[in-house]
Amino acid sequence: MIDEEVPVLIVGGGGCGLTASLFLSDLGVRHLLVERRESTSVLPRAHYLNQRTMEIFRQHGVAGDVYALSAPLANMSEVAWRTSLAGDGELDARDLHRMDAFGGGSTAAPYAADSPCPSTNLPQHRLEPLLRRHAEERAPGMVRFHHLMEEFTQDADGVTARITDRATGTTRTVRARYLLGADGGRSIGDTLGVTMDGDGGSWNVISVHFSADLSRWWSGDRVLITNFVSPDGGLVSRYGMVAMGPDWGLASQEWALHFHLPAGIELDLGEEATVARVRELLKLPGLDLTVHQVSRYTPEAVIARTFRVGRVLLAGDAAHRQPPATGLGLNTAVQDAHNAAWKLAAVLGGTAGEELLDTYESERLPVARRSMEWAMFAFRNHGVLHAGLGLMPGAPPETTRANFRALFADTPMGETRRARTAEVFATQRVEYQAHDIEIGFHYEHGALLPDGTPRPPLDPMGGVHHPVTRPGHRLPHAWLTRGTERLSTHDLVDRTGGFVLITGPDGDTWRLAAKEVAEAYGVPLEVVAVGTADEPAGFRDEDGVWAAVRGTGDDGAVLVRPDQHIAWRATRAGAHPGRELAAAVRRALGHPDTALAAGATA
């Protein structure tokens, strides 16, 4: 007997599942979210929110609340490397390197030019309650924590799941047309027999979340992350710390300290031992601190061979897991949910074919693989930095300390060593200045109609972004004005699942074609004219940025999907604009190319 029926069942109430819920709500899709835990995460592990994620949050009305709690750019614009936080020895509290990061300092101009949203920092234990509140407000009664999916089966028409309310012990049977697995890889993928390929991890990471006043010793008001390379050697000589708020910069009250151990090594993680270890590592023997959580995890770099099995889509950690370097895990998960949500809405609403859901995998799997590989590369590059300091594996402590003395020596060779250090450390921009990795990902195959143009050049270090309207790429940001109204090109695409056709100053030809195509396919399709001067029906290209990146003539057009990615573009209006636009919309909705709508051939 079926107790409840919903179009979509989301399993998992972390960042991926919660964002999927609020996206589906905005798209008008009824759904049920179940999460086995009683509350959102108590761990601050994921914290960096990149520009693309914040653009998605802006589209769905969440960005303002995130920015109200998160770190201002001024307090997260630098990363430091030091020998220790404090201490009064000759090699203590010495700077090794500093790097502008995340769109601050020397990186500010390109980050600001390419997006309406700055990146920010809000740890998971503060972000998830915010997302949960939004999800519950948009889907009252349908976001159920402390509920466990015991098992599920699927058939040609849907998924049947047994859900237990862990508070009452009551088990109900839920029937859904589709299941979105966002359970962090705990069971759904295994049940489906999905293989995860990659590196399963060979070390353990210990994370200590604690409160303390470090304002006298922290690396600076602009610093979000400090990486430590200790001259003292020992079991833990490489570790990092992140400010965790709720106030920021020197005023931060909470911190996360991370260090890794070889497999098989065990440490006492009790409260007393942990307090002593934090004091020892920071060289603050009298520090007054409160430990909130100590956690252990094994970083992986793995990806599922498929993101879709029948009626089940895998997203977030259920589909791919990577080390924390570059902060791509949570961000990629949110972007998975964003991609899947509009496609589920289009299929369930009857405007798209079932084949559209196949494009979820063809688009997101290559992006997830790139993110996973990049994260592992950035993580391992820290070893290159250590080699750049002259550190050698297995060297005795006295050799290591002598090396650091030579590094800081006021001699010509000391100057050379410091110059080498600066050059080598600059390569870590692959982690902290990965601007193009964060917003430049694109889709080569999927819900789009290619135009045969080559992709823009890729910066091999992942920093330089080239905004383009090539199909599959993210819509470039440009500021537009109309009267007193000022908005980003991203704001043209609202949260309700419609397509947008951006034309030149004279959009009448395209407006007629769009009306016919919208009626033929039953899909919202808004035409927006962008010109160089204020016009009653259009927007002004405020700085000429849109004209520089649009890739079309004044009579051309760019078709934008509900997820702000380009579906198609026409460099100019041809003889049959309606036919061309219809073909693009068909492809974007997963319909076969041969299915030409009779009403859209003009």
C-alpha positions in Angstrom: 0.0 0.0 0.0 1.3 3.5 -0.9 1.0 6.0 1.9 2.3 9.0 0.1 3.0 10.0 -3.5 5.3 12.8 -4.7 6.9 13.6 -8.0 10.4 13.7 -6.5 11.9 12.1 -3.4 15.1 13.7 -2.2 17.2 11.5 0.1 19.8 13.5 2.1 19.4 16.8 3.9 22.9 18.2 3.6 23.9 21.1 1.3 23.1 19.3 -1.9 19.7 17.9 -0.8 18.5 21.2 0.9 19.4 23.3 -2.2 17.7 20.8 -4.4 14.6 21.1 -2.3 14.4 24.9 -2.5 15.2 24.9 -6.2 12.4 22.4 -6.9 10.0 24.5 -4.7 10.8 27.6 -6.8 10.2 25.6 -10.0 6.8 24.5 -8.7 7.7 20.8 -8.2 6.2 19.1 -5.2 8.7 16.9 -3.4 9.6 15.2 -0.2 13.1 15.4 1.4 14.1 12.9 4.1 17.3 13.0 6.2 18.3 10.4 8.7 20.0 12.9 11.0 17.9 14.7 13.6 19.6 18.1 12.8 21.8 19.7 10.2 25.5 19.2 10.4 27.3 20.2 13.6 30.7 20.2 11.7 32.1 23.3 10.1 34.0 21.3 7.5 32.8 22.8 4.2 33.0 26.6 4.3 34.1 28.3 1.0 31.2 29.4 -1.3 32.5 30.3 -4.7 31.1 32.9 -7.1 29.1 30.4 -9.2 27.4 29.0 -6.1 26.6 32.5 -4.9 25.2 33.4 -8.3 22.8 30.4 -8.0 21.9 31.5 -4.5 21.2 35.0 -5.9 18.9 33.6 -8.5 17.0 31.7 -5.8 16.8 34.4 -3.2 19.2 33.0 -0.7 22.4 35.1 -1.3 21.4 38.0 0.9 20.9 35.8 3.9 24.2 34.0 3.3 26.1 37.3 2.9 24.5 38.6 6.2 26.3 35.8 8.1 29.3 35.0 6.0 32.8 36.5 5.9 33.2 39.9 4.2 35.7 39.7 1.3 38.0 42.0 3.3 38.4 39.3 6.0 39.0 36.4 3.5 41.2 38.0 0.9 44.5 36.4 2.0 46.1 33.0 2.8 49.2 32.8 4.9 51.9 30.2 5.5 53.8 30.4 8.8 56.2 28.3 10.9 53.8 28.6 13.9 51.1 30.9 15.2 52.9 32.0 18.3 56.1 31.1 20.3 59.2 33.0 21.1 61.9 30.8 19.6 64.1 31.9 16.8 62.0 30.1 14.2 58.6 30.6 15.7 55.8 32.8 14.3 57.7 33.5 11.1 56.0 34.2 7.8 56.9 31.9 4.9 54.6 33.3 2.2 51.3 35.2 1.8 49.0 35.1 -1.2 45.9 37.1 -2.2 43.0 34.8 -2.6 39.3 34.3 -3.4 38.8 37.6 -5.2 40.6 39.9 -2.8 43.7 42.0 -3.1 45.4 41.6 -6.5 42.7 39.2 -7.6 39.8 41.7 -7.0 39.4 43.1 -10.5 38.8 40.0 -12.6 36.6 38.4 -9.9 34.5 41.6 -9.7 34.3 42.0 -13.5 33.1 38.4 -14.1 30.3 38.1 -11.6 27.8 40.1 -9.7 28.5 38.0 -6.6 31.7 37.9 -4.6 32.8 34.6 -3.2 32.3 34.2 0.6 32.9 31.9 3.5 30.3 30.4 5.7 30.9 27.1 7.5 28.6 24.2 7.0 27.2 24.2 10.5 25.9 27.7 9.9 25.0 27.4 6.2 22.9 24.3 6.5 20.4 25.7 9.1 19.9 28.7 6.8 19.3 26.4 3.8 16.9 24.2 5.9 14.9 27.2 6.9 14.5 28.3 3.3 13.6 24.8 2.2 11.0 24.4 5.0 9.4 27.7 4.3 9.1 26.9 0.6 7.9 23.3 1.1 6.0 23.2 4.5 5.9 19.8 6.0 7.9 18.2 3.2 11.4 18.6 4.6 11.6 15.8 7.2 14.7 15.3 9.3 15.1 12.2 11.5 13.6 10.1 8.8 15.5 7.2 7.3 15.0 5.6 3.9 15.2 1.9 4.8 15.1 0.6 1.2 13.8 1.4 -2.2 13.0 -0.3 -5.5 12.4 1.1 -8.9 10.4 0.2 -12.0 9.7 1.7 -15.4 7.3 4.3 -13.9 8.9 5.3 -10.6 10.5 4.5 -7.3 8.9 3.0 -4.2 10.7 3.7 -0.9 10.1 2.7 2.8 10.7 5.6 5.1 10.9 5.3 8.9 10.2 8.2 11.2 13.0 7.6 13.7 11.3 9.5 16.5 8.1 7.3 16.4 9.3 4.2 14.7 6.5 4.5 12.1 7.4 3.3 8.6 5.5 4.5 5.6 5.7 3.7 1.9 6.4 6.6 -0.5 6.0 6.5 -4.2 7.9 9.0 -6.4 8.4 9.4 -10.1 12.1 10.2 -9.5 14.6 9.9 -6.6 17.4 12.3 -6.2 20.2 10.6 -4.2 22.0 13.2 -2.1 22.9 11.0 0.8 26.6 11.5 0.7 27.3 8.1 -0.9 26.0 6.2 2.1 23.7 3.7 0.5 21.9 4.6 -2.7 24.8 4.2 -5.1 25.8 0.9 -3.5 22.2 -0.3 -3.7 22.2 0.5 -7.4 25.6 -1.2 -7.9 27.2 2.0 -9.1 31.0 1.7 -9.1 33.1 4.6 -7.8 36.5 5.0 -9.6 39.5 6.9 -8.3 41.7 7.1 -5.2 40.0 5.8 -2.1 42.4 7.8 0.2 45.4 6.6 2.2 45.5 9.1 5.0 43.2 10.3 7.8 42.4 14.0 8.4 41.7 15.1 12.0 39.6 18.3 12.3 39.3 20.2 15.6 36.6 22.8 15.9 37.2 25.0 18.9 36.6 28.5 20.3 39.4 30.8 21.5 40.5 34.4 21.4 43.4 34.4 18.9 43.2 38.1 18.0 46.7 38.7 19.4 48.3 36.0 17.3 46.2 35.4 14.2 48.0 36.1 10.9 46.1 39.3 10.1 42.6 40.7 9.6 42.6 39.8 5.9 43.6 36.2 6.4 41.0 33.4 6.2 43.4 30.4 6.2 46.8 29.9 7.7 48.9 26.9 6.7 51.7 25.9 9.0 55.0 24.2 8.2 56.8 23.6 11.4 60.6 23.4 11.6 60.2 21.2 14.7 59.2 18.0 12.7 57.4 15.3 14.6 54.2 13.4 13.8 52.2 16.6 13.1 54.3 19.3 11.4 52.1 20.3 8.5 48.6 21.6 9.4 46.2 24.3 8.6 43.7 26.6 10.4 40.6 28.4 9.1 38.6 31.2 10.7 35.0 30.1 11.3 33.3 33.2 12.6 30.7 34.1 13.7 32.6 37.4 13.6 35.5 37.6 11.1 39.1 38.5 10.8 40.9 39.1 14.0 37.5 39.0 15.8 36.7 35.4 14.8 35.8 33.4 17.9 35.7 29.9 16.3 38.4 28.0 14.4 38.9 24.8 12.6 42.4 23.1 12.8 43.1 20.3 10.3 46.0 17.9 10.3 46.5 14.6 8.6 48.0 11.3 9.7 49.3 8.3 7.8 47.0 5.3 7.7 47.3 3.1 10.7 48.4 5.9 13.1 46.1 6.4 16.0 46.0 9.4 18.4 44.1 10.1 21.6 41.3 12.3 20.5 39.8 12.8 23.9 39.0 16.3 25.0 42.0 16.7 27.4 44.5 15.3 24.8 43.0 17.5 22.1 43.2 20.7 24.1 46.9 19.8 24.8 47.6 19.1 21.2 46.0 22.4 20.0 48.1 24.4 22.5 51.2 22.5 21.5 50.7 23.1 17.7 49.8 26.8 18.2 52.7 27.2 20.7 50.2 28.8 23.2 50.6 26.6 26.3 48.2 28.8 28.4 45.5 29.3 25.7 42.0 29.2 27.0 40.0 27.2 24.5 36.8 25.2 24.2 36.7 22.2 22.0 33.3 21.7 20.2 33.9 18.8 17.9 36.8 16.5 16.9 36.2 14.6 13.7 38.1 12.2 11.6 37.6 11.5 7.9 39.5 10.0 4.9 39.6 12.3 1.9 38.8 10.6 -1.3 39.0 11.4 -5.0 36.4 9.2 -6.5 33.6 9.6 -9.0 30.6 7.4 -10.0 30.7 5.8 -13.4 27.1 6.9 -13.9 25.1 9.7 -12.4 21.7 8.2 -13.5 20.3 4.7 -13.1 16.7 4.6 -14.3 14.6 6.8 -12.2 17.4 7.7 -9.8 19.8 10.6 -10.1 23.0 10.8 -8.0 24.2 14.2 -6.8 26.9 15.7 -4.6 29.0 13.3 -2.5 26.8 10.4 -3.7 28.2 11.0 -7.2 31.7 12.4 -6.5 34.0 13.0 -3.6 37.2 15.0 -3.5 39.7 16.4 -1.1 38.8 19.9 0.4 41.5 21.8 -1.6 40.0 24.5 -3.7 36.7 24.1 -1.9 35.0 22.4 -4.8 33.0 19.7 -3.0 30.0 21.6 -1.7 30.1 24.0 -4.6 30.0 21.2 -7.1 27.1 19.6 -5.2 25.0 22.8 -5.3 25.7 23.1 -9.0 24.6 19.4 -9.5 21.3 20.2 -7.8 20.8 23.3 -9.9 21.3 21.4 -13.1 19.1 18.5 -12.1 16.2 20.6 -10.7 15.2 22.5 -13.8 15.4 19.3 -15.9 13.2 17.4 -13.5 10.8 20.3 -13.5 10.7 20.4 -17.3 10.1 16.6 -17.6 7.5 16.5 -14.8 5.8 19.6 -16.3 5.5 17.8 -19.7 7.5 20.4 -21.7 10.6 18.1 -22.0 11.2 14.6 -23.0 12.5 11.9 -20.7 15.8 12.1 -22.7 16.5 15.5 -21.0 17.4 13.7 -17.8 20.2 11.8 -19.7 21.9 15.2 -20.2 22.3 15.5 -16.4 25.0 12.9 -16.5 26.5 14.0 -19.9 26.9 17.6 -18.5 27.7 17.1 -14.8 29.9 14.0 -14.9 32.8 15.7 -16.9 32.6 18.8 -14.7 32.7 16.7 -11.5 35.7 14.7 -12.8 37.5 17.9 -13.6 36.8 19.3 -10.1 37.9 16.0 -8.5 41.1 15.9 -10.4 41.8 19.6 -9.7 41.2 19.2 -6.0 43.6 16.3 -5.7 46.2 18.2 -7.8 45.9 21.2 -5.6 46.1 19.1 -2.4 49.2 17.3 -3.5 50.8 20.6 -4.6 51.3 21.4 -1.0 54.1 18.8 -1.1 55.7 20.8 -3.8 55.7 23.9 -1.6 57.4 21.9 1.2 60.0 20.8 -1.3 60.4 24.4 -2.3 61.3 25.2 1.3 64.1 22.7 1.0 62.4 20.1 3.1 63.3 16.5 2.5 61.2 13.4 3.6 62.8 11.6 6.4 65.3 14.3 7.2 66.3 14.4 10.9 64.9 17.3 13.0 68.3 19.1 13.3 68.6 19.1 9.4 65.1 20.5 9.1 65.9 23.3 11.6 69.2 24.1 9.9 67.3 24.4 6.6 64.9 26.9 8.1 67.8 28.9 9.6 69.4 29.1 6.2 66.0 30.2 4.7 65.8 33.1 7.1 69.5 34.0 7.0 70.5 37.6 6.1 72.8 36.3 3.4 72.8 36.2 -0.4 72.0 32.5 -0.2 69.2 33.2 2.2 67.8 35.7 -0.2 68.0 33.2 -3.0 66.2 30.6 -0.9 63.4 33.1 -0.1 63.1 34.0 -3.8 62.8 30.3 -4.7 60.2 29.9 -2.0 58.1 32.8 -3.4 58.2 31.3 -6.9 57.3 27.8 -5.8 54.5 29.0 -3.4 53.0 31.0 -6.2 52.0 27.8 -7.9 49.4 27.3 -5.1 47.2 29.8 -6.9 45.7 26.6 -8.4 43.9 26.4 -5.1 43.4 29.9 -3.9 43.0 31.8 -7.2 41.2 29.2 -9.2 38.8 31.7 -10.8 38.2 29.9 -14.1 37.8 26.5 -12.4 35.1 28.0 -10.2 33.0 29.8 -12.8 34.4 28.7 -16.2 33.2 25.1 -16.3 31.1 24.4 -19.3 29.2 21.6 -21.0 30.3 20.3 -24.4 27.4 17.8 -24.8 23.9 17.9 -23.4 20.9 20.1 -23.4 22.4 22.6 -25.9 22.8 23.1 -29.7 26.5 23.5 -30.5 27.5 26.1 -33.0 30.8 24.6 -34.1 33.0 27.3 -32.5 36.1 26.3 -30.5 36.1 26.8 -26.7 38.1 29.7 -25.5 41.7 29.1 -24.4 42.1 27.5 -21.0 44.6 28.8 -18.5 46.4 25.7 -17.4 46.7 27.1 -13.9 43.0 27.6 -13.7 43.0 31.3 -13.0 42.2 33.4 -16.1 38.5 33.3 -17.2 37.3 34.1 -20.7 33.6 34.9 -20.7 31.8 33.7 -23.8 28.3 32.9 -25.0 29.4 29.7 -26.7 26.6 27.1 -26.2 27.2 25.1 -23.0 29.0 28.0 -21.2 27.7 30.0 -18.2 26.0 33.2 -19.2 28.6 36.0 -19.0 27.9 38.7 -16.4 27.4 42.3 -17.6 25.6 45.2 -15.9 22.5 46.4 -17.6 20.3 49.4 -16.9 16.8 50.5 -17.8 15.8 53.8 -16.4 16.7 53.6 -12.7 16.9 49.8 -12.7 20.3 48.2 -12.7 20.8 44.5 -12.9 23.1 41.7 -14.0 22.5 39.7 -17.2 22.1 36.8 -14.7 19.0 38.5 -13.2 17.3 38.2 -16.5 16.9 34.5 -15.8 14.5 34.1 -12.9 14.0 31.2 -10.5 10.8 29.8 -12.1 12.2 27.7 -14.9 11.8 29.8 -18.0 14.2 30.4 -20.9 15.4 33.8 -21.9 16.3 35.0 -25.4 18.7 37.9 -25.3 18.7 39.9 -28.6 20.2 43.1 -29.9 18.5 46.5 -29.9 15.9 45.5 -32.4 14.4 42.3 -31.2 11.1 42.3 -33.0 12.0 39.5 -35.4 13.1 37.3 -32.6 10.1 38.3 -30.4 7.7 37.0 -33.0 9.7 33.8 -33.4 9.9 33.3 -29.7 6.1 33.7 -29.3 5.5 30.9 -31.8 8.1 28.6 -30.3 6.8 29.2 -26.7 3.3 28.3 -27.8 4.4 25.3 -29.7 6.4 23.8 -26.8 4.5 25.1 -23.9 7.7 26.6 -22.3 8.1 30.2 -20.9 10.4 32.1 -23.3 11.1 35.8 -22.5 12.7 38.0 -25.1 15.0 40.7 -23.7 16.5 43.4 -26.0 19.9 44.8 -25.0 21.3 47.9 -26.8 23.6 50.8 -26.3 20.9 53.3 -25.4 17.8 53.4 -23.3 14.8 52.0 -25.2 11.3 51.5 -24.1 11.5 47.7 -24.5 15.1 47.1 -23.8 18.1 47.4 -21.5 21.2 49.5 -21.9 24.6 47.8 -22.0 26.0 49.9 -19.2 29.8 49.5 -19.8 29.8 47.9 -23.2 30.7 44.6 -21.6 27.8 42.7 -23.1 28.6 43.9 -26.6 32.1 42.7 -26.1 31.2 39.1 -25.1 27.8 38.4 -26.7 29.4 36.8 -29.8 26.6 38.0 -32.1 25.7 40.9 -34.3 22.9 43.4 -33.5 20.4 41.1 -35.2 21.6 37.9 -33.5 20.3 36.2 -30.3 21.5 34.1 -27.4 19.2 31.5 -25.8 19.7 31.0 -22.1 18.5 28.0 -20.1 16.8 28.2 -16.7 20.2 27.3 -15.1 21.9 30.4 -16.7 23.9 28.3 -19.2 23.8 29.1 -22.9 21.6 26.6 -24.9 22.2 28.2 -28.4 23.2 31.4 -30.1 22.6 32.9 -33.6 25.2 35.3 -34.8 22.5 37.0 -36.9 18.9 36.5 -37.8 18.8 34.1 -40.8 16.0 33.6 -43.3 14.1 31.3 -40.9 14.7 32.5 -37.3 11.6 30.6 -36.0 12.9 27.3 -37.4 16.4 27.9 -35.9 15.0 28.8 -32.6 12.6 25.9 -32.5 15.5 23.5 -33.2 17.5 25.0 -30.3 14.5 24.8 -27.9 13.9 21.2 -29.0 17.4 20.2 -28.2 17.4 22.1 -24.9 14.3 20.2 -23.8 15.5 16.8 -24.8 13.2 16.3 -27.8 14.5 14.4 -30.9 15.9 16.7 -33.6 13.4 15.2 -36.1 10.4 16.4 -34.1 9.8 19.7 -35.8 6.8 21.6 -34.4 4.4 22.7 -37.1 3.8 26.0 -35.5 7.5 26.9 -35.2 8.7 26.8 -38.7 8.4 30.5 -39.7 
